[in-house]
């Protein structure tokens, strides 16, 4: 084949990065300008991504890396935020900036993430195509896919999109070119960046490895299998500094328990009839909004990241390639399609959880982009086959959703099945018009030199159009930008609470999710998925639902003093200003009435009586909050240890507690409460004067990372009141110290350091002794390092001084190196190996003789 493998692919990653950077800037800058320097979206982006970045930024800069007091009732900082941002290099880029400026960076970081995804996608794709423009086109398809744009809502999902291609690059480098260490580093990066997505990536890479190993160009043997397994384990060990504490933090979480696993018929059939057409259609239409599905509104998967659409080209190239080829790429795409349609297989990527998620789709999307660019570049692939089926399916689904009549409850008839008809019109219009533009461009310019330039320009235009439509539609469901900017963000610096040195939590009635986190206040109203297991255990046992958020209803008003809640915010225009007894108004700030709890109990207090957990379980759920103020709840073992200082309370003394009992219990608990409670970067110190030896209770979530001393002596921590902590202290003045050490952190760091040393030894030994005569030739490492540095890679013979191989071809005889297709046809040959020009495709809709004045390829 022509000499294109190294020379015509040079600079492709840098080119993809720059085009994606400009395209993403065109998408996001208008919204940043509209929001006066910020980028606001709606839902989780506004109330999780922005405050999480701000909170974590401040915590890291202040060295508060262990226990965080502003996440729910308190949380393991590393465990709670490693899923969202701690492993992300994009988060660490914010550290040089002041905390108040971090919200301004959310939009620019999204622009950068799209550009980086195009870079890494192209880095993988370019090894299979002959010319740079096709690799760039595929990288842009990947970076601006429906999945990527959908997950602007979940800002931290983009890290997985950016770094996943490195896994496949590393695997190809190891197997094809015998280049050691790249795959191990790719494994380490992905495991470190996001442990949860890494679990799904492991499943996909194993699938990729198996199918790819059956193709002739990999020439798999036992030795290569062994070194692949070795580098996999080595890469995981390299990530342990963050991976180990992150995984330990979710062990025991009810959301990962056996009762949350998929089983029975749900393993084989989806439970919503609309989910099947929604899954298939997600590859043919731009994405619906998270939480507001439109094309199939009753599919039961509102936040599932269900989108596999390739902008502009849709499924044209994928279908054409699958119908024309018989190779490993076809096989893996078909296997992925089957996996997507079988619930039990789909759930493998989330450890068989019974919730439906399609959050692994970015992985097959990369291979869909590969199939698309190969179909465009390879003239033996009949694009007409793909285009006809794509157009037919898109048109049929559009007609069904747009024209089906539905009888309404009032006797009228509604035309169309979409929940939001005007949004459906925009979605269908973008899909259909994109296909029309594709048909016109291929028909008019396929045989010209400017073909891929026009295709790339059209792709960027479609990406901008549908992304702006998607984001603008989502913003219609957002809190008002003025509120987010002037109240949520600026309120942190304008609130004035009495500062008497007393630690206290707040409550916000009917407030925006995580508003307390925006204001940097310890707060019981929290929207956060990963909190200590003890919180997840505590709330359900007192009648409060706890799945992805903590929102104790006001009917459980007894929980407020138990949790040391002192301040309550209620909007001034809220008609309900007295939702709970015992609160007095203090001031009006930021449009909220501020109330103080007259029965506030400071952190660290005692009881006179105890009951066991089994006793409490006999009490109706709605009455348990009152009992928790009346008597200390202990496990049987703890009750036996401390029965000498606490009196057991019979059931008749805590049944039917009323409001008067509530007031009396609050006053009794406050009477012996500690006189000082201070927090710091490693835990808290409490001072308390006890009239007698007793257990001192703290409403701090129980966690294995805590250790305690009483007056300098080690003390045993008891799990009390279902999910909190207590320690035994003698009569008199006591200094009680609780210190938190993230479980698994030090062990993880040691494992990472040991693995790094092992990696260095491994690479040195391989460089000296590892190469064997039968190893396949490999292009120079400069090919990738020059891309990263923005330079132009050299051909292998330019790097080594050798002569180019006769007859052209990829360096080393075209062994699936960058520029070689690496795609085997049914007869075992690879596209482009034969001499002479490729055979022209059969006549199709796209055929047209080019104008005489235009050059052809």
N, C-alpha and C positions, 0 to 999 in steps of 0.2 A: 504494500500500500504506500501511498505518498509519504514523504518525510514530514509528518505532522505531530508525532506523539509528544515531542518535547518542545518544539519551537512554536507551534501554533496554540499550545495550551499555556504558554508563559503568561504570567500576570493575571490569570483568570480569577483567582481568589480576591486579589486586590481590586480588580474591576468590579466583581460582584459586590464587594463590600461598599465601594463608593456609590454604585448605582442604588443599592439598597438604602444607603445612608441618605441620599438625596430624596428617594421615593418616600421613605419613612418621615423625613422632615416635612415634605409637602403634606403628608397625612396629618401629622400631629401639631405642627406649628400654628395652623389656624385656630385650633382649640386652645393651645397655650395662650395665644394672643387674646382670644375671647374670654378666657378665665383669668386674665390679667396676670400672666406669669406662672400660673399653675396649670396642671392638667388634671381635671376632674372627670370621672366617668360616672359610674353609679354602682350601687350595691357593694359587693366585697372590695372592689378596688378602692372606693372612697373610705370605707369604714374599717378595712383591715390593712390593705397594702400601705396606705399613707401613714396611719398612726404606728403600724409595726416598724416601718423604716425609721420613723422619727424616734420611737422609744428605743429601738435597738442601737441606733446611732448614738444616742445620749448615753446608754448603758456602756457601750464599748469605750467611748471616749472618757468616761469617768471611771473605768475599771470595774464596773458593777457586772461581772460576768458570771456570777454564781446563782444567787437567788434574786428574782425580780419582784418587787412589791407592787408593781403597777399592772400586772397581768392576773386577772381574776383575784383570788384571795392570796395570791403569791404563787410563784412558779419557778421551776428549774429553768433558768434563762437559756442555757445551751440546748436543753431538751425541747423547749417550747419553740425556739426560733431557728433551729437548724433546718427544719422543713421549709420555712418561709424565706430565709435570707442569709443566715450566718455563713453558709458555705459559698455564697455567691460573690464572685469578684466584682460584680456590678454594685453590690452593697458596699463593699470595701472602698470603692472609688468615691463614695460620699464622705468618707471620714475626714478629709482635709477641710471640708466645709462646715460652717457652724450649724448646729442642730436646727435652728429656726429656718435655715435655707433649704433643708433636705426636701420638704414638699415641692419646692421649685424644680428639683432634679428628677422627679418621677417621669415627666414627659421626655426630657433628653435621654434618660436611661432606656426608655422604650425604643427610641430611635436607634440608639446604639445596639440594643439587643437584636433588632431586626437586621441590622447590618452585619452583626457577628454571625447570626444564623445563616445569612447568605454566604458569608465567608466559609464557614465550616461545611455547609452543604455542598458548596462548589469544590472544596478540598476533597471530598469523597467522590463526587460525580465526575470530576475531570479525568480520573484514571480510566474511565470507561468510554470516553468520547474522543474524537480526533481533533476537534477544533474548539477553541476557547469559547466562542459565542454560545455554543450549546451547553457547555458546563455552567456558564454564567446564567443562562436562561433557567436551567434546572435549579440552581441555587436560589434564584429569585422566587421560583415556584414554591420551593420549600419554605423560605423565610416569610412569604406573604400568603401562605395557604390559609384556607378557612380555619384550620385548627389554631394557627398562630394568631389570627385576628380575633377569633372567638375568645382566646385566652388572654387578651388584654385585660379582661375582667379578673383573671387570676394572674396577676403580674409575675409571680414567682415561677409559673410554669414555663416561662420563656427560657429560663436557665437550662432546663432539660432539652428544649428544642435546640439551643445553641451548642451544647456540648455532646449530645448524643452522636452526631456524625463522626466524632473523633474515635469512638469505639470501633466503628466499622473501618475507619482509616487505619487504626492501629492493628486490627485483625488482618486486614489485607496486607499491610506491611510485613507482619510477622510471617504469614503463611506464604505469600507470593514472593517476597523479597528477602525473607529470613532476617529482617531488621529487628533486632532485639531491643526491648525496653519501651518502645512506643505504645504497644498495647497495654502494658502494665501501667504506664502513666495515664493513658486514656481511662482505664478502669478506675484508677485512683481519683482522677478529676471528677468523673461522673458520680462515684460513690460519695465523695466529699461534698459536692455541690448540692445534691438532694438525695438522701437515702431512700425515700419512698419511690421516686421515679426510677432510681437505680434498680430496685427489685424487678420492676417491669422490664427494664432494659436487659437485665440478665436473662429473662425468659426469651426475649426477642433475639438476643445475640446467640443464645444456644440454638434457637430455631434457624437463624441465619447460618450458623456454623455447620449444622447438620446438612442443610440443603446445599449450601455452597461447597461442602466437602465432597458431594457427589458429582460435582462438575469436573471435567477433565483438567482444566487449567490450574486447579489447586493442587493436584497430585498429592493428596493427603496420605500420610503414613503415621505410624505409631510414634515416631520421634517428634514430628511436628505437633501431634496431638498432646504429647506430654509437655512440651514447652508452652503450648497455649494454656494448658491447665495451670502450669507453674506461674506464668505471668498473670493469669486471672487471680490466683490466690495472693500473689505478691502485690498486685494493684490494690486489692481489697485491704490488705494489711497496711499499705501506705496511707489509706484514708481513715484509719482507725481513730485518729485524734478527735475527729468529729463524728464519724460513723458509729462508733461504739457507744458513747454517751447518748447519742440521739436515739438509737434503737433501744437502749435500756430504759429510756424515758417513757416509751410507749408500751413496754411490756406490762401486761396486766390491764391495759386500757380496755374497758368493756366493748369499745367499738372494734377491737381486734379479737374478741372472744369467740368461742365455739358457737355460741348462739347467734352470731352474726354471719355464719358461713352459709354459702349456697348449698342447697340439698334438694332431694326429691326431684319432682318434675321441673323445678326451677333450674336444674342443671342443664336441661335440654330444651326447654321452651321459655321464651320471654313471656312475662306475665301481663304485658300490655299489647293489645293487638296492633296499635299504631307504631310500635317500636321497630318492627321489621321494615316497613316501608321508610321509616325515618332513617334507619341505619343505611339503607341502600341510597336513598335520596341525598344523604349528607355528602356523597361524593359528586353530586351533579348540581347542587345549588349552594349559593353562599350561605354562611351559617346563620341560624336563628340567634336571638339574644339569649344569654343565660338567664334563667328564671322566667323567661317569657317566650316559650316555644310557640311558633306561629304556624308553620306548615303542617305539623302534626301536634297540636296543642295538648292532646291527652296521651302522650307517649310515656309519661311517668318518669322522665329523666331530665329535669330542668337544668341541672348544673353538671351534666355529664361530659362536657367538652365534645359533644357529638358533632364533628365536622371533619370531613376528609376531602374537601373541595380544593382542586387546583385552579386558581383563578385564570380566567380567560380560556384555557384549553379544556377545562373540565376533565372528562374521562376519555377524550378523543385518543390521545397517544397511548394511554394504558390499555384500552380495549384493542386498539390496532396492534400493539405489540403482543399482547396475550394471544390474539388470534393468529398472528403471523409466525411466532417463534415457539420453540420447544427447548427451553433452557432453564437454568436455575432461577433466573429472575421471574420468569413466568410461574414457575412452581411456587416460589415463596409468596408471590402476590395472590395466587389462588388459595394457598393455605391460609393467608391472612384474611381473605374474604370469608372462608369457612369459619375461622375463629371468631370473627365479628358477629356471625349469625347464630352461634351456639353459646348460650349463656355460660355454661360451665367452662368452656374454653376461653371466652372473653374474660372471665373472672380470674384466670390464672395470673393475669398481670397485676391484680390487686389481692393476691393470696386468697382467692375464692370468697371474698366478701360478698354479701348478698345485695349490696347496693350496686346499681348499674352505673358504670363509668366507661367512657371511651377515651380515657386519658393516655392511652398508649398509641393513638392513631398517628402521632407525629413520626413514629418509626416507619410504618409502611408508607407514609406519605413521602418520605425521602426516596424510597424505592419506586414509588409511583412517578416521582419527578424523573428518576433515572430512566424508567420505561418510556416516559414521554419524550425526553430529549433523544434517546436512541431511536425512537420511531420517527422523529423529525429529521435526524441526521442520516439514518439508514434508508436509502431509497428503495430497498427491497421490502420494506414494511409498507403495507398498503394503508395509508391513513384514511382512505375512504371508508374502510370497514369500521374503524373506530368512530369516525365522524357521524356516520349514518345512525349507528346504534345510540350514540350520545344524544344526538338531536332528537331521535325518536323518543327515547325515554324522557328527556327533559320536556318535550312538548306534551307527551301523554300525561305526565304527572301535573304539569301546569294546567292542562285542560280539566283533569279530575278535580284538583284542588280549587280551581277557579270557577267551575261551572256546575258542580254538584249541588242540587237543591237540598235544603234542610228545613223541615217543618219546625216552626217556633212554637213556644208554649202559648202564645197569644193567637195562634191560628195562622199567622203569617208565614211566608216562605222566604228563607234567606238563600241567596245564591252564593255558593262558595263555601269551602270547609275551613279556610284559614281564619284564625281568630282576629287578626288585624289585616283586613283586605288591602289597605293601601301599602302596608309593608310587604305583603305578599307580591303585590304588583311590582314593587321595586326589586325584590329578590329575584322573581322570575324574569323580569326585564333585563337585569344584569346578566343572568345566566344565558338567556336566549340571544341577547345582543352581542355578548362575548363570542358565542358560537358563530353568529353571522359574520362578525369581524374576522374570526379565524378562517372561515371559509373564503372570504374575499381575499385575505392576505395570502393564503396558500395558493389559491387559484391564480392570483395576479403576480406574485413575486417569488414563488417557490424556487424557480430556476435562476434567480438572480443573486448577485453578490450581496445585495442589501437585504436579503430575506430575513436573516436573524436580527438585524438591527431594527427592522420594522416590527418583527415579532416581539422583541424586547421592549420597544417603545409602547406597543399596544398592551403588553402585559403590565407595564408600569402604570399605564393609564387606568386599566381595569382595577389594579390593586388600590390605587388612590381612590377611585370612584366607590368601590364597594366598601372599603375600609372607612371612608368618611361617612358613608350612609349608615354603616353599622354603628360607629361611635356616636354619631349625631342622634340616632334613634335611641341608643342606650341612655344618653344624657337627658332624654325627656322623662326618664324615671328616676332621676337623681334628686338628691336634696339640692336646694338652690345654691348656686355658686357663692352668692353673697354670704349665706349662712356658713358654708364650709370655710370660706376665707376669713370672715370677720368674727364669727362666733366660735367655731370649732378650733381653728388654728390660732387665731389671735387671742382667743379667750384664755389660753394658757398663761399669757403674760398680763392679763387684765383682771383676773379673778383676785379677790381679796378675802381670804378666810382668816379668822382669828388665829394667830400663831402663838400658842402658849406652850409649844414644845410637846404636845400630846399627840401621839400617833393615832390617827382615826381614818376610817374608811367613809366613802360617800355612797349615795344612792341617787340615781337620776330617774325620775318617774316619767315614763312615756318619752324618753329621750332617744336621740339617734344612737345607733349601736356604737359602742366604744367611745362615746363622747367623753367619759371619764379618763380614758387613755389619752385622748387629744389634750385634755386639760392637765395631764400628768398628776392625777389624783388616784390613790388607792381606791378601788371602786368595785362594788359587787355585781354590777351589770356589765357583763363581758361577752363579746363575741370572739371566741378563740377556740380552735379545734383541739389543740394539744396543750393540756394542762395536767397537773399532777393527778395520778390515778385516784388518790384519796378524794379529790373534788368530785370526780365522776362517780364515786361510790356514795359520797355523802348526800348530794342533792336528791337523787331518786328515792333514798330511804326516808326523806322527810316530805315527800310528795311533790318535789320540784323537778321538772323535766330538765335533763342535762345531756344534750347531744353535741351540738357545736357551739352552744352559748349557755351562759348562766344568767337567768332572769327570774329570780325568786319573786313570786307574786306578792302583792301587799297583804293578802290574807294570811301570809306567814310573817306577820309583823314581828313575832318573837325572835326571828332570825337576826333582825337588825342589831339589837344590843348584844346578842351572843357573838356576832361577828364584829363588834366594836364599830358600828356605823353611827357616826355622829351628825353628818350633814345630808340633807335631802334637797334636791333641786326639782322644782316643778315649774313648767312654763307658765308665764303669767296669764296666758289666754286659755289655759287648761281649765275646764269647768270643775274638775275634781281637785280641790286644794287640801283636803283632809283625808287622804287615803288610809292613814294609820293613826292610832292613838298615841299621844305623848310627844307630839312635835310642835314646836313654837316658831313663828316666823322671826327672821333676823334681818334680812335685807333683800334688795332686788338687784340682781346683777345679770348682765348679758341677756335680758329678757326672761330670766328665771327668778322665781321666788325661792329664797334660800331659807330652809328650816333647820333648826337644831333639835336633836333628840334629847329631851329632858331626862331620859332614862338611859343615857349613854353609859356603857361600861368600858373602862380602859382595858387595854390588852394586859393579860395576866391576872387571873382572878381564881377564887377557890370556891369549893362546895362543902357542904356538911354531910351530904348523903350521896350514895351512888346506887345505880341499878345496872344490870347487865344488858348486853346487846339483845339477848333473847327476850328479856323483859320488855324492851322498847319495841321489838317487833310484834308484840301482842297488842300494842297501842295502835289505834287507827292512824293512818298516815297524816291526816289533817290535824291531829293533836300532838304529833311528835315534836314539833318545833317548840311548843310550850313546855314539854317535859324536859327538853335539853337545857332549858334555863333553870329548871327546878332541881335536877339531880345530875351528877356526872355519870355519863354512860361509859362503862368499861367492858372489855372482854373478860371472860371468866378467869383467865390466868392473872390479868392485872387486878381484878377484883380480889382474888385470893391474896395477892401480894400486899394490897393496901387496905384490907378489911380492918386492920388494927387502928387506922386513923380516920376512916370514913364509915359511917353507919349505913347499913343497907336499908333502903326505903321500900316498904311494902306497896303493892299496887294501889291499895285504896287511898294512898296519900298523893298519888299523882294522876288520878283519873278525874276527868271533867274540870281541868284547870280553866279559869275564866280571866277576864281582864284585870280584876283586882289581884289575882294571884300573879299575873304578869308584872304589875307594878311592884309588888312585894319582892318578887324574885330578883328583879333588876336592882332594887335598892340593896338587897342582901348580897348579891354578887359584887356590887360596886364597893361595899363597905370594906372588903378585904382585898381590893384590887391593888396592883402594883402602883407605886408612885412615880416610876420612871420606865419608859420603854423607848429605846433608841435603836434604829436600824443602821447598818453599814454594808460595805461591799461583801462581807462574808457571813452575815446573819443578823443577830440582834442581841442586845443586852437588856436585861430586865432587873429592876430593883423592887423588892417587895418586903414589907414588914409583916410577919405572920404572928398572930396571937398563939398559934399552936402549930405543930407539925402537920403538913397538909400537902395535897397534890395541887400544883399551880397549873392552871389550864391556859393554853394559848390557842386562839383560833387561826393558827398557821397550819397549812396543809401538811399532813404527815408524809414524810418522804425518807427513803433509806439513806439519803445523803446527809441528814442532820445528825449532829452529835451535841451533847450538852454537858455542861459542868455547873455545879451548884457550889458557890463559894470556893471555886477552884478545883473541886473534886469531881471526877467523872460521875455522871448520873444517867440512869436508864430512862429512855424516853418511852412513854406509854402512848399507844394510840387511843385517843379519847373522843367522846362525842361523835363517833362514827368515822371521822376523817381528820382529826386534829391531834394536837400534842399536849402532853402534860408531864411534869417532872415532880418528884417528891423533894420537898425542902423542909428544913427544920424550923422551929419557932425562932422568932427574932428577925433581924435585918439580914436579907439575903441578896447576893448578887448572882443572877442566873444568866448564863451565857449559852446561846445556841449558835453553832458554827455549821455552815453548809459547804459541803464539797461535792461537786457534781459527780454522781456515780459513773464510773468508767472513764473519767477524764484522764487521770494520770496513767492508768493502764493503757488507754488508747494512745496517748502521746508516746509512751515507751514503745508500743508496737509500731507506731509510725516511724520513730527514729531507728528502730531495729530493722524495719523493712527498707528504709532508705539506705542504710549501710549494706544490707543484703543486695539491693539493686546495684549499688556501685561495684560491689565485688563481682556480681553476676556479669555486668557489662565489661569489666576489665578482663575477667577470665574468658568471656566469649571473644573479645577482640583479640586475645592472645592465642587461644587454643580452639575456639569454637568453629571456625570456618572449615568446611569440608569441600572436596572437589565437586560433589554432586549438588551443592547448593545452587539454587537458581540465581542468575545475575540480578543485581539490584541497581536502580538508579541512585545517584548521589543524594545524600541527605540534604544537600544544598537546595534541592528542588522544593522541599517544604520550608526550610528555614528562610529562603529568599522570599517565599510568599508571605511569611509572617513578618518579615522585615520590610516588605513592600517593594523588593527588588525584582529583577527579571531572572528566572531560573535558567540555567544553562543546559544544553543538551549533554547527555552523558559523555559523548565523545569530545565535546568542548571542555568538559571538566577534567577528563583524564588524558586528553591529548591523543586519543585513539582516532582512527579513521571511522567515518560512518559506515554502518553495515551495507553491504551491497544489496541493491534492490529496495532500499528504504526499509521502513518498518520500525517498530519500537526498539529501543536499545535492548540488547540481549535477545534478539530474535523475536521481539514482540510478546514476551511472556507476561501478558496481563499487567504490564506496567502502566504508569500514567500515560494515557493516550491510547493504549490498546484497549479493545473493547472488553476483554475478559468475559464475553458472553458467547457461549458455545451454541452452535446450531444443532439441529437434530442429528446431523450426520457427523458431528464431532469437530467440524471445521469452525473457524471464527470469521465473523464478518470482516471483510477487507483483506483476507489473506491471499485471495486469488489475484493474479496479475490483471491489469487492465481496469477500465472504468466499471462501476457497478452496473448491474442490469437495470434498465428503467422499469418503474412500476407499471402495473396494468392500467388501462384507461380508467379514469374515475371522474367524479364530480370536479376534481381539482385541476384536471387537464386543461391547459390553454397554451398556445404557442406564444412565447414572450415577444414583446415588441422588438423589431429589428434593431433598434438603437440601444438595447440593453445587453450587457455582457451576461453570459451564463457561466456557471461554475465549471 
